[in-house]
């Protein structure tokens, strides 16, 4: 069979890994990194490629990689992209995938998972770039586990302030725009950039792989 998202989404072993990875993050007081974030990243990565006119197969592989990108947190935060790629290889290699598709599909997924935190580099493929955009634009306040968590650190404070995160694609202008609504009573715009400047630059690099420019709007004002 072809590697497909439906199989991945319903694979009990993978779902268990995601659950325990999120349990680890919860134990250290960090925001949600489980099924919700996995699905958000998967859907947004695939949608970016869909709107830019990429093939359904490329969209499907990005969706799979997006869903699995943080599975390495089961082992720990450090080097979790590489751990995740190895875990994914262990699971996906069990599938009865036609030999002629194995390299072209599975290694695309491994590469996207393994490179999604390489912020000093440009994502190596369009699939990896889409996963970066899906992952790094998920700053929803709903990812905090409780109201008190926003007082834990500045990162959590910024997440708590993000009431809306929308990624808009203009295929004709080749532009990807991240539009955020930030409650400035919780954190200032400057505090957002203190925490998220690096990931903003990484999103811009990802867009360059997709032959697009990247724009950032906060509360209606353009900052990039």
Secondary structure, 3 states (H helix, E strand, C coil): CCCCHHHHHCCHHHHHHHHHHHHHHHHCCCCCCCHHHHHHHHHHHHHHHHHCCCCHHHHHHHHHHHHHCCHHHHCCCCCHHHHHHHHHHHHHCCCCCCHHHHHHHHHHHHHHHHHCCCCCCCCCCHHHHHHHHHHHCCCCHHHCCCHHHHHCCHHHHHHHHEEEEEEEEECCCCEEEEEEEECCCCCCHHHHHHHHHHHHHHHHHHHHHCCCEEEEEECCEECC
